[in-house]
Amino acid sequence: MRFTVGLLTTLPFVVSIAHADDRAMLVRQTQEMFDAVTAGDAKVWDKYLAPGAIYVDEAGVVNTRADLIKQITPLPKGISGNIKVNAVAFHQTGDVAILVHRDDETENYFGQTLHAEYLSTNTWQKTKDGWRLIGEQVLATLKEPPPVALAPAKLDEYAGSFHPKDGSLTYTVAHKGAKLMGTRTGRPAVELQAEATDVFFVKGQPRIRKIFQRDASGRIAGFVDRREGRDVVWLKQ
């Protein structure tokens, strides 16, 4: 279970007057649940989770009600923080409601301040005991890392033409001014920004990294396009 969940621009949405009180109630209950995470108070989750509730976390793990409650324990010494719920969409039909919210976490981690952002979709059902959470799915909001500056001579090392194993495409890397540019067959050039030596990313593509590979002599032999742990291999011509 995450202890983390950025204040992004809130998307406007319309809630009917008839449902405004229910929306406010569910935002409040959701905030209570996140406050309980930081406090390690499982009683709040035990109260609001429906029997048979399903929770899919940001890592793709499907958790049962019992799984979740077991995970809510006091934070270790040296870790503290808070989570802010920002509602962005709400829809209610009868006794079922969907609340979409962005969650902004500030975590104090052994003297360092960390931030994380998530987009969550909650499904609630109104029962004789009040609103109960029957399902939630969490998506991590990915951010690009801060780029690092590499020396011009280092950028020169990456220049060249690359192709996949079947040779059907070409990816050209060129050092132009202070930038490293990459161009794939049939697509416009994009700037490759360094996350670390031999590791690059493209702005707007936070799920992908280009990781350059070197041969025994230290020369660039190719790179891999890595997306969620899966690689597409490009070899230097």
Backbone hydrogen bonds in HBPLUS format (Angstrom, degrees):
<---DONOR---> <-ACCEPTOR-->    atom                        ^
c    i                          cat <-CA-CA->   ^        H-A-AA   ^      H-
h    n   atom  resd res      DA  || num        DHA   H-A  angle D-A-AA Bond
n    s   type  num  typ     dist DA aas  dist angle  dist       angle   num
A0008-LEU N   A0006-GLY O   2.28 MM   2  5.39  92.0  2.02 135.3 115.3     1
A0019-HIS N   A0016-SER O   2.96 MM   3  5.35 137.8  2.14 106.9 118.5     2
A0020-ALA N   A0016-SER O   3.01 MM   4  6.09 116.5  2.43 146.3 163.6     3
A0020-ALA N   A0017-ILE O   3.34 MM   3  5.11 153.5  2.42  96.3 103.8     4
A0023-ARG N   A0019-HIS O   2.94 MM   4  6.23 161.9  1.97 159.6 164.9     5
A0024-ALA N   A0020-ALA O   2.99 MM   4  6.23 167.3  2.01 150.9 153.9     6
A0025-MET N   A0021-ASP O   2.93 MM   4  6.12 154.1  2.00 144.2 151.7     7
A0026-LEU N   A0022-ASP O   2.92 MM   4  6.20 158.7  1.97 154.1 158.6     8
A0027-VAL N   A0023-ARG O   2.95 MM   4  6.20 158.0  2.00 157.2 163.3     9
A0028-ARG N   A0024-ALA O   3.01 MM   4  6.14 159.3  2.05 144.6 150.7    10
A0029-GLN N   A0025-MET O   2.87 MM   4  6.15 158.2  1.91 148.7 155.0    11
A0030-THR N   A0026-LEU O   2.91 MM   4  5.96 156.6  1.96 141.9 148.5    12
A0031-GLN N   A0027-VAL O   2.95 MM   4  6.19 157.9  2.00 147.9 153.7    13
A0032-GLU N   A0028-ARG O   2.92 MM   4  6.21 154.1  1.99 146.7 154.4    14
A0033-MET N   A0029-GLN O   2.98 MM   4  6.28 150.1  2.07 145.2 152.7    15
A0034-PHE N   A0030-THR O   3.10 MM   4  6.47 153.9  2.17 148.9 155.2    16
A0035-ASP N   A0031-GLN O   2.86 MM   4  6.11 159.2  1.91 154.1 160.4    17
A0036-ALA N   A0032-GLU O   2.93 MM   4  6.13 143.8  2.06 140.9 150.9    18
A0037-VAL N   A0033-MET O   3.11 MM   4  6.47 133.6  2.33 135.2 147.0    19
A0037-VAL N   A0034-PHE O   3.04 MM   3  4.96 126.3  2.34  92.3 106.6    20
A0038-THR N   A0034-PHE O   3.25 MM   4  6.66 159.8  2.29 153.8 155.4    21
A0039-ALA N   A0035-ASP O   3.02 MM   4  6.22 139.7  2.19 139.1 151.0    22
A0040-GLY N   A0036-ALA O   2.77 MM   4  5.67 115.8  2.18 134.0 148.7    23
A0041-ASP N   A0036-ALA O   2.82 MM   5  4.79 154.7  1.89 140.5 145.6    24
A0040-GLY N   A0037-VAL O   3.16 MM   3  5.04 143.9  2.30  94.6 105.2    25
A0046-ASP N   A0042-ALA O   2.94 MM   4  6.18 155.3  2.01 151.9 159.9    26
A0047-LYS N   A0043-LYS O   2.96 MM   4  6.14 140.6  2.12 139.7 149.5    27
A0048-TYR N   A0044-VAL O   3.08 MM   4  6.38 160.0  2.12 150.9 154.6    28
A0049-LEU N   A0045-TRP O   2.94 MM   4  5.68 150.4  2.02 149.8 154.0    29
A0133-LEU N   A0048-TYR O   2.75 MM  85  5.97 156.2  1.80 159.5 166.4    30
A0050-ALA N   A0133-LEU O   2.89 MM  83  5.46 173.8  1.89 143.4 142.1    31
A0053-ALA N   A0050-ALA O   3.06 MM   3  5.27 146.5  2.17 138.5 132.8    32
A0054-ILE N   A0134-ILE O   3.21 MM  80  6.40 155.1  2.28 127.5 130.6    33
A0136-GLU N   A0054-ILE O   2.98 MM  82  6.54 141.6  2.13 150.4 160.3    34
A0055-TYR N   A0063-ASN O   2.97 MM   8  5.01 164.3  1.99 149.0 151.7    35
A0063-ASN N   A0055-TYR O   2.72 MM   8  5.01 167.6  1.73 149.0 152.9    36
A0056-VAL N   A0136-GLU O   2.78 MM  80  6.15 167.7  1.80 161.2 162.9    37
A0138-VAL N   A0056-VAL O   2.94 MM  82  6.23 150.3  2.03 161.0 170.5    38
A0057-ASP N   A0061-VAL O   3.03 MM   4  5.51 157.5  2.08 153.5 152.3    39
A0060-GLY N   A0057-ASP O   2.92 MM   3  5.40 163.1  1.95 118.8 122.9    40
A0068-LEU N   A0064-THR O   3.09 MM   4  6.38 162.8  2.12 154.8 157.5    41
A0069-ILE N   A0065-ARG O   3.13 MM   4  6.40 172.5  2.13 156.9 158.2    42
A0070-LYS N   A0066-ALA O   3.14 MM   4  6.26 157.1  2.19 148.3 153.8    43
A0071-GLN N   A0068-LEU O   2.93 MM   3  5.25 131.6  2.17 104.6 118.0    44
A0072-ILE N   A0069-ILE O   3.35 MM   3  5.52 150.2  2.45 101.9 109.8    45
A0079-ILE N   A0076-PRO O   3.13 MM   3  5.82 153.2  2.20 143.8 143.5    46
A0110-PHE N   A0078-GLY O   2.80 MM  32  4.82 167.3  1.81 156.7 155.8    47
A0080-SER N   A0108-ASN O   3.05 MM  28  5.11 150.1  2.14 136.0 144.9    48
A0108-ASN N   A0080-SER O   2.67 MM  28  5.11 166.9  1.68 145.3 149.7    49
A0082-ASN N   A0106-THR O   2.96 MM  24  5.56 151.0  2.05 150.5 159.8    50
A0106-THR N   A0082-ASN O   2.99 MM  24  5.56 165.1  2.01 163.8 168.1    51
A0084-LYS N   A0104-ASP O   2.81 MM  20  5.08 162.6  1.84 142.5 147.4    52
A0104-ASP N   A0084-LYS O   2.95 MM  20  5.08 166.0  1.97 147.0 149.4    53
A0086-ASN N   A0102-ARG O   2.85 MM  16  5.13 150.7  1.93 156.1 164.6    54
A0102-ARG N   A0086-ASN O   2.87 MM  16  5.13 159.5  1.91 149.8 145.5    55
A0088-VAL N   A0100-VAL O   2.86 MM  12  5.71 178.1  1.86 152.3 151.7    56
A0089-ALA N   A0100-VAL O   3.25 MM  11  4.99 150.9  2.34 140.3 135.7    57
A0100-VAL N   A0089-ALA O   2.88 MM  11  4.99 172.9  1.89 143.6 146.0    58
A0091-HIS N   A0098-ILE O   2.98 MM   7  5.25 152.3  2.06 147.0 154.0    59
A0098-ILE N   A0091-HIS O   2.73 MM   7  5.25 161.5  1.77 157.7 164.4    60
A0093-THR N   A0096-VAL O   2.87 MM   3  5.50 166.0  1.89 170.1 174.6    61
A0096-VAL N   A0093-THR O   3.13 MM   3  5.50 165.2  2.15 128.8 132.7    62
A0126-LYS N   A0095-ASP O   2.68 MM  31  4.89 159.1  1.72 144.4 151.1    63
A0097-ALA N   A0124-TRP O   2.95 MM  27  5.17 159.4  1.99 140.2 145.0    64
A0124-TRP N   A0097-ALA O   2.78 MM  27  5.17 170.8  1.79 160.8 163.9    65
A0099-LEU N   A0122-ASN O   2.93 MM  23  5.14 156.1  1.99 142.1 150.0    66
A0122-ASN N   A0099-LEU O   2.83 MM  23  5.14 176.5  1.84 152.8 154.0    67
A0101-HIS N   A0120-SER O   2.94 MM  19  5.42 159.8  1.98 151.6 158.3    68
A0120-SER N   A0101-HIS O   2.88 MM  19  5.42 174.5  1.88 163.8 164.2    69
A0103-ASP N   A0118-TYR O   2.84 MM  15  5.11 161.6  1.87 143.9 149.2    70
A0118-TYR N   A0103-ASP O   3.08 MM  15  5.11 147.7  2.19 137.3 146.2    71
A0105-GLU N   A0116-ALA O   2.99 MM  11  5.26 176.1  1.99 163.4 162.2    72
A0116-ALA N   A0105-GLU O   3.23 MM  11  5.26 151.3  2.32 133.5 138.5    73
A0107-GLU N   A0114-LEU O   2.83 MM   7  5.02 170.5  1.84 147.8 151.0    74
A0114-LEU N   A0107-GLU O   2.77 MM   7  5.02 166.2  1.79 152.2 157.2    75
A0109-TYR N   A0112-GLN O   2.62 MM   3  5.02 159.5  1.66 161.8 161.5    76
A0112-GLN N   A0109-TYR O   3.01 MM   3  5.02 154.8  2.08 105.7 113.8    77
A0141-THR N   A0117-GLU O   2.92 MM  24  5.31 167.8  1.94 141.2 138.7    78
A0119-LEU N   A0139-LEU O   2.83 MM  20  5.15 161.4  1.87 151.9 158.4    79
A0139-LEU N   A0119-LEU O   2.83 MM  20  5.15 156.4  1.89 145.1 153.2    80
A0121-THR N   A0137-GLN O   2.93 MM  16  5.37 156.2  1.99 151.7 159.6    81
A0137-GLN N   A0121-THR O   3.03 MM  16  5.37 149.9  2.13 139.7 149.0    82
A0123-THR N   A0135-GLY O   2.78 MM  12  5.10 159.0  1.82 157.7 155.8    83
A0134-ILE N   A0123-THR O   2.87 MM  11  5.78 160.7  1.90 157.3 163.9    84
A0135-GLY N   A0123-THR O   3.32 MM  12  5.10 144.6  2.45 142.6 140.6    85
A0125-GLN N   A0132-ARG O   2.89 MM   7  5.41 158.3  1.93 149.7 156.2    86
A0132-ARG N   A0125-GLN O   2.88 MM   7  5.41 159.2  1.92 144.5 150.5    87
A0127-THR N   A0130-GLY O   2.96 MM   3  5.05 161.4  2.00 120.1 126.2    88
A0130-GLY N   A0127-THR O   3.03 MM   3  5.05 165.4  2.06 107.3 111.4    89
A0148-VAL N   A0194-ALA O   2.81 MM  46  5.52 158.0  1.86 148.6 155.9    90
A0154-LYS N   A0151-ALA O   2.87 MM   3  5.18 125.6  2.17 106.8 121.7    91
A0155-LEU N   A0151-ALA O   3.05 MM   4  6.46 153.3  2.12 154.3 162.6    92
A0156-ASP N   A0152-PRO O   3.02 MM   4  6.32 148.2  2.12 148.8 157.3    93
A0157-GLU N   A0154-LYS O   3.10 MM   3  5.42 139.4  2.27 103.7 114.4    94
A0158-TYR N   A0155-LEU O   3.15 MM   3  5.74 150.4  2.24 114.9 121.8    95
A0159-ALA N   A0156-ASP O   3.24 MM   3  5.54 155.6  2.31 109.0 115.8    96
A0160-GLY N   A0173-VAL O   2.90 MM  13  5.31 156.7  1.96 141.2 143.3    97
A0173-VAL N   A0160-GLY O   2.84 MM  13  5.31 172.5  1.84 165.8 167.8    98
A0237-GLN N   A0161-SER O   2.84 MM  76  5.70 169.9  1.85 153.2 153.8    99
A0162-PHE N   A0171-TYR O   2.83 MM   9  5.03 147.1  1.94 137.0 148.0   100
A0171-TYR N   A0162-PHE O   2.76 MM   9  5.03 158.6  1.80 145.8 150.7   101
A0163-HIS N   A0235-LEU O   2.85 MM  72  5.34 150.0  1.94 141.6 149.7   102
A0235-LEU N   A0163-HIS O   2.73 MM  72  5.34 164.9  1.75 154.0 148.8   103
A0167-GLY N   A0164-PRO O   2.88 MM   3  5.28 158.9  1.93 116.3 123.4   104
A0185-THR N   A0170-THR O   2.98 MM  15  5.54 139.5  2.15 157.4 168.7   105
A0172-THR N   A0183-THR O   2.79 MM  11  5.12 162.0  1.82 149.8 148.9   106
A0183-THR N   A0172-THR O   2.83 MM  11  5.12 152.0  1.91 144.0 153.5   107
A0174-ALA N   A0181-MET O   2.85 MM   7  5.24 159.4  1.90 150.3 157.3   108
A0181-MET N   A0174-ALA O   2.79 MM   7  5.24 173.3  1.79 163.6 163.2   109
A0176-LYS N   A0179-LYS O   2.82 MM   3  5.32 148.3  1.92 152.9 161.5   110
A0179-LYS N   A0176-LYS O   2.97 MM   3  5.32 160.1  2.01 131.3 131.7   111
A0192-LEU N   A0180-LEU O   2.73 MM  12  5.41 174.0  1.73 159.1 161.3   112
A0182-GLY N   A0190-VAL O   2.79 MM   8  5.36 164.7  1.81 160.1 165.4   113
A0190-VAL N   A0182-GLY O   2.89 MM   8  5.36 156.1  1.94 147.5 154.6   114
A0187-ARG N   A0184-ARG O   2.88 MM   3  5.43 154.3  1.95 151.8 148.0   115
A0193-GLN N   A0201-PHE O   2.88 MM   8  5.36 173.8  1.89 163.8 161.7   116
A0201-PHE N   A0193-GLN O   2.82 MM   8  5.36 149.9  1.91 147.0 156.5   117
A0195-GLU N   A0199-VAL O   2.79 MM   4  5.55 166.0  1.81 145.7 150.7   118
A0196-ALA N   A0199-VAL O   3.35 MM   3  5.15 162.7  2.38 137.1 137.2   119
A0199-VAL N   A0196-ALA O   2.97 MM   3  5.15 166.3  1.99 130.1 130.5   120
A0212-PHE N   A0198-ASP O   2.82 MM  14  5.01 156.3  1.88 148.1 154.5   121
A0200-PHE N   A0210-LYS O   2.84 MM  10  5.04 162.8  1.87 145.8 151.7   122
A0210-LYS N   A0200-PHE O   2.81 MM  10  5.04 168.4  1.83 145.8 149.8   123
A0205-GLN N   A0202-VAL O   2.98 MM   3  5.56 148.5  2.08 145.9 145.4   124
A0208-ILE N   A0205-GLN O   3.21 MM   3  5.84 169.7  2.22 122.8 126.0   125
A0209-ARG N   A0226-ARG O   3.00 MM  17  5.22 149.7  2.10 140.8 150.4   126
A0226-ARG N   A0209-ARG O   2.80 MM  17  5.22 170.7  1.81 163.6 164.1   127
A0211-ILE N   A0224-VAL O   2.97 MM  13  5.30 162.1  2.00 152.2 155.7   128
A0224-VAL N   A0211-ILE O   2.91 MM  13  5.30 149.7  2.00 133.6 141.7   129
A0213-GLN N   A0222-GLY O   2.70 MM   9  5.27 170.5  1.70 140.8 144.0   130
A0221-ALA N   A0213-GLN O   2.77 MM   8  5.64 166.5  1.79 142.0 146.8   131
A0215-ASP N   A0219-ARG O   2.83 MM   4  5.58 152.4  1.90 154.5 162.0   132
A0218-GLY N   A0215-ASP O   2.95 MM   3  5.30 161.1  1.99 114.2 120.5   133
A0236-LYS N   A0221-ALA O   2.96 MM  15  5.37 166.7  1.98 134.0 129.7   134
A0223-PHE N   A0234-TRP O   2.90 MM  11  5.30 151.9  1.98 141.5 150.5   135
A0234-TRP N   A0223-PHE O   2.81 MM  11  5.30 157.9  1.86 175.1 177.2   136
A0225-ASP N   A0232-VAL O   2.85 MM   7  5.00 159.8  1.89 144.3 149.2   137
A0232-VAL N   A0225-ASP O   2.94 MM   7  5.00 144.4  2.06 129.8 141.2   138
A0227-ARG N   A0230-ARG O   2.87 MM   3  5.27 161.6  1.91 150.4 154.1   139
A0230-ARG N   A0227-ARG O   3.01 MM   3  5.27 160.3  2.05 112.6 119.0   140
